[in-house]
Amino acid sequence: MSLPDSMRAVEIAKPGGPEVLTPTRRPVPVPGHGQILIRVAFAGVNRPDALQRAGSYDPPPGASDLPGLEASGTVVATGPGVTRWKLGDQVTALLPGGGYAEYAITQEAHALPIPEGMGMDAAAALCETFFTVWTNVFQRGGLQAGERFLVHGGSSGIGTTAIQLAAARGARVFITAGSDEKCAVCTSLGAERAINYRSEDFVEILKAEGGADVILDMVGGDYVARNLKALAPEGRLVMIAFLQGPKVTLNLAPLMMQRQTITGSTLRPQSDLAKARIAEALATEVWPLLSSGRIAPVMDSTFALDEAADAHARMESSAHVGKIVLQV
C-alpha cells in the first residue's frame, strides 16, 4: 500500500489539563520486527492517557510519546517476521502509545480480529479495558463462578467491562457508582446489586452478604481499609489505580487473621510476551462472547481526533458511562 510520509496526530504540548492536547503532524511510523502498522479508524480514550497528559505516566522506552493505548483499524504495513496478519486485515489492538494519530504501530501479537458484527468504533473500545480486567480480575484475582465480586466505579469503561465479564462467567456482581442513573445502567449489564456510594455504605452491604471474594478498586486512599473490611475470608483486593492517592496507613492484623490478599498491576509496563499471553487468553475465553453479542463495550460518546481535549474533559468530569473514542 502507498503510504504518506506524514500524518495528523494529537500530541501533549506540555504537562497540564486537557487544553495541552494539540493537533500536529508527525512522520508515519515504520514497523520494526514483529510489528504491524495500523491505519487508525478509531482510538480509545482512557484514564492512563490523562495521567500521561498530566506528566505522571511516562511512556515505556521506545514507545511513541503520543497518547492512545488502543485503536481499531486496518493493517497497512508489516515489519520483518510478521506472520499473523496481512495487508488489509482489520484489527483491534493494544498499543504502547501513539493511538491519537492516523497511523500507529504495535506488536502483531497484541492485535486481535474485530469481533463478528462489531463496528470499528466499538472495537476501538476493547483492548485497554479487556486486557486490564482479564489479567487483574481473573488471572491475579482468581475470580470463580459463584463468588461475590465488587467493582468500584461500575459505570466506567473498566467497570462496565468487569460487570459483563464477571456475570457471564457466573460470578455474583456488586458495584458502586455515584448516581442512581449510573447504578441502573450497571444492573442492566448484569450487576446483582448496585450501590450508590453517596447514600449507601458498600462495606455494610457486602458484609451482610458474607463479604466480597474479589474487589477491583480504582480509588485507593481511604477505600483500601474499607475494602479490606468488605472482603470475605480468603478474599482478594486487586488495585489498578489510585484516584484518591496511593499512600495509606493500614492495620494489617485483620488481613492476616482473615487470610486476605492485596495485589494489583498496571498494564502498560508489562513485557511484550506478557501482553501477548493476555491476548491469547482473550481470544479463547472472551472474543467468542463478543462475537455472539452476549457482551459488548458500553459506548458513551465519540469525538473527532482534533477534539481530543473535549474528550478528556468529559472523561475527567466522570459524567460518562462506558467508553469514549476518537474518530480518526
N, C-alpha and C positions, 0 to 999 in steps of 0.2 A: 504494500500500500504506500502511496505517496504521502509523506508527512510534512507538515510545515516546519520551519526552523524555530518558530516561537509560538507561544500560546498565552491566552488570557489566564490570569490567576489572581488570587487574593492573598496578600502577604500581611504579616504582622509588622507594621512600620516601627513600633516600639512597644514595650510593655505598657499595658493600660486596659481601658474599658473597651467595649465593642467598637467605639469610633476609631480605634487604631487599625482596624482591618481595612486594608487599602487595595483597590484594584491595581494590577500591574501587568507587565508582560515578562515572561521568563522563557528561557530556552526549553524546548521539548526534551524531556529526559530520555536517555538512551538505556535500554535494559541491559543489565550485565548477565553473568552466567546464572542460569536457573530463574531468570526474571522475565516477566511479561510487561508490556506497555499497554495500558488500557486507555481508550478514548472515553472519557468520563461522561456519562449521561446524567447521573445524579450523585451527589455526595452527602453522606450523613453528617449531622451536626451533633456533637457530644460534649459532655462536661469536660473531658480532658482537653478539648480544643480551647475552651475558655481558660483553663488553667495554663495552657501554653501561652495563650494571648496575654495573660496577666504576668507572665515571666516566672511561673513556679513549676513548669513541667517541660523540661528541655527535651528535644528530640534525641533518640539514641544516636550513637556515632554512625555517620554515613547516611542517615535519613534526611529527607527533604526538610527544610525549615518551614515550609508551608504547612498550615494546619490541615486537618482532614484525615481521619483514621479508617474510613470505609467509603466504598463507592460501588456503583454498578456501571457497566459499560461494555465496550466491545474490544477484544484483543486486536491490536493493530500492528504489533511487532513483538518478536520473541528474541530473547538472548540465547547464547550458546547453551546447549544441554537441555533445553525445554522440550518435554515430550507429552505433557498432559493437554496442552492447548494448541490450537491452530488459529491462524488469522481468521477473523470473522466470528469467533466464538463469543457468546455473550456470557458475562460472568458477574458475580458479586464478590467483592474482595475485601479482606482486611489489609490495611495499608500501614506502613511505618510512619506515614506522614504524606503530605502532598496532595490530598484529595480535593482541596479547593482550587482546582485547575482543570483545564481542558484535557490534560493527559497526566497519568500517574503510573508509577511502576510499583510492582510488588513481586514477592516470590511466587512462583507458579503454584506451589503447594498451599498458599494462603488464599487462593481463589476457589470458588465453588460455583457450580452451574446455577442459573436462575431457576428457582423452583417453578414447576409446571403451572402455567396460568397466571403467574405473578408479573406485575408491571415493573418497569425499571425503577420507578420512584420507590415502591415498597422494597424492592430488592436492595436498594442502597441503604436501607434502614436495618439490615440484618446483622452484619458481621460483628461490629463492635459489641453490641448487646448480647448476641447469642454466644459468641466466644466467651465473653465475660461471665454470663450466667452459667453456661455449661461447666466451665472449669471451676468456678467457685462454689456453686450450689451442689453440683452432682459429683465432681471429682474431689474437691477439697472438703466440702461439707458432707458428702456421702448421703444426700437425701434419698430416702427409700419410700416406696409406696406405703401409704397408711400413716406415715409420720406427719407431725404437725410442723408447718413451715411458716415463719413470719418474715415478710419482706417490708422494710420501711420504704417510703416513697413509692407506693404501689402504682401511682399513675404516671411515673416517669417511664422513659424508654426501657431502662433496666427492669423496673417494676412490672410493667405490662408484659414484658418477655418472661420474667420469672414466674408470674402468676400462671400464664398459659402452659409453660413447660412443666411446672410442678404439678398442676392439676391434671395435665394429660398423662403424667406418669404415676398418678394415683395418690399424690400427697394431699393432705388437708391444708388449705392455704388460708392464711390470715395476713392482712395488710394494714398499714397505716397510711393515711392521706390527710390533707389539710382542709377538705371541704366535703359536704355531703354529696355534691355532684361528682367529685372525683371518686368517692367511695362507691357510688352507684356504678360507675364505669368498671371499677375493679371487680365488683360482684358479678357483673355481666360477663367478665372474662374468665370466671371460674373461682374467685375467692369465696370461701365459705363464710368469712366474717371480715367486714371492712370496718376499721376503727378510725374514727375522726379524732386525731390526736389533740385537736383543740378543745374537745369536750369529753374525751374518754381516756382512761389510763390503760395502755396496752399491757402493762405489767400485770395488773389485776385480772384482766380478761384472759390472758394466756395462762396465768397461774390457775385460774378456775377450770381451764381445760386440761390441766396436767402439765403445762409448760410446753414451750416450743422445743422440738428436737433440733431444728436448724433455724438460725436467724441470719438474714442477709442485711447488712447495715451499711448505709452510705452517709450516716450522720456523724458518728463519733462523738467526741465531747462527753457530756453527761449521759448520753444514751448508752455508753458502754456498760456502766454499772447497772443501769436499768435493764439492759439486755440480759446480763448475767442473772438477774433476779427472775426474769421471764423464762429462762431456759429450764428445761427438764433435766433430771439427772442424765449424765452422758451426752448432754446437749452440746451443739457446736455453733459458736458465733463466728461468722465469716465477715470480715471487714473489707470493703472495696473502695471506700472514700471517707473523707472527714470534713463534711460541710461545717461542723461545729468545732473543728480542731483535732489534731492528732494526739495531744498530750492529756493524760488523765491520771488521777490518783485512784487506786483500786485496793480493796481488801481482797486478797487472793484466797483467804481461808475458805469462803463458801465455794469457790471454784474447785478447790481441792476436795472438799467434802462431797460435792456433787459430781466429781469426775468430769468436769466440763472442759471444753477445748476452745481456745481462741486462735483463729487462723485468718488468712487473708492473702490477697495478691493484687498486683497490678498487671495488666496485660502487655502493655507496650514494651517494657524492658525484657520480656522473656525471649528466649532464643528462637531462631527460625524453626528449629526442629520441634520445640515445644508447641509453637503455634501450628505447625503442620500436623502434629498429633491431635490437637484440638479439632482442626478442620476435618480430619479423618473420622473422628468420633461424631461430629455434627452430621457429616454426610450419611453415616449409618443410622444414627439414633434420632436425628431431628429433621433433616431435609424431607424424609417421607411424610412427616406430619405437616410440613409446609406445603408440599406438593398436593396433598389430599385436601387442603383447606381446613384441616382440623385446628390449626393455629395460624396466626398471621400477625405481622407487625401492626401496631396501632399507630396510625398516621395522624399527626397534629396539623402540620402546615408545610407549605413549600414556598421557598424564596428563590429569586434569581441569584446567580453567583455574585453579582455585584451588590446584592442586598445582604451579604453575609453579616454585616454589623446588625441589621434588623433581626436576623435570625438569632444571633447571640443574645440580643436584648430580650427577645421573647423567652429563650431558654432560661436566662438568669432571672426572669420575673417569676418563674415557677408557675405561670398561668397555663402552660402547655400540658396536654395529656398525650403521652406517647412520643413519637419521633418527629423531628424536624429535619427536612432535607433541603439541599440547594439544587436547583435545576441548572446544569452546566451546559 
